[in-house]
Amino acid sequence: MAKRKKASGMKKGGPFEREMATELSYWWTDGERDDTIWRTQGSGGRAKTRSKTGLETKYQYGDLSPTDPIAIPLFDYFLFECKRGYTKDIDVLSILDNLPTRRPTIILDWWLEAIIDKKLGNRKEIMLLIKRDAHQTVVTISRTLFSKLELIGGAYSYPYIECRYFKYDLVFCIFSDFFTYFSPEDLKLLS
């Protein structure tokens, strides 16, 4: 029997999740630790399987989870989804091109999946982290959350794109800009 090749998304997804876990750990601990957040078992698959039988698996929804109690407040608030390596249907022009046909793009698929996991995981908000090949990582959040953050931290002074995506109002920001603007203290105010 011939060996099957792993899907390219699988090869890229794991390293990207580890990178995001490390970056968020450093951000959460003000540069002191890289080990407070890590990849969720099976990228949340275990939690989904258990939920089908009515069992809960705390902090196992989404792609990232806390590995230290100090990161729990972050995961009480956010469900993190990490997507890496996709090149089609994840730019704003693709979103606009598809709106007249009402054909959803992959971003909407990811967002709809995250909404389900957010509810199952009892989280307040979604943070979708997207990295295309040879591009910067982009944070995608709801417009509602973005507005709350601006009430706390003032007007967002970095470039961002806002898009009504079917019935969802989403905001797209560069990861490094967003996490310069948004601080762990802001999360305490949000909560």
Secondary structure, 3 states (H helix, E strand, C coil): CCCCCCCHHHHHHHHHHHHHHHHHHHHHCCCCCCCCEEECHHHHHHHHHHHCCCCCCCCCCCCEEECCHHHHHHHHHEEEEEEECCCCCCCHHHHHHHCCCCCCCHHHHHHHHHHHHHHHCCCCEEEEEEECCCCCEEEEEEHHHHHHHHHHHCCCCCCEEEEEECCEEEEEEEHHHHHHHCCHHHHHHHC
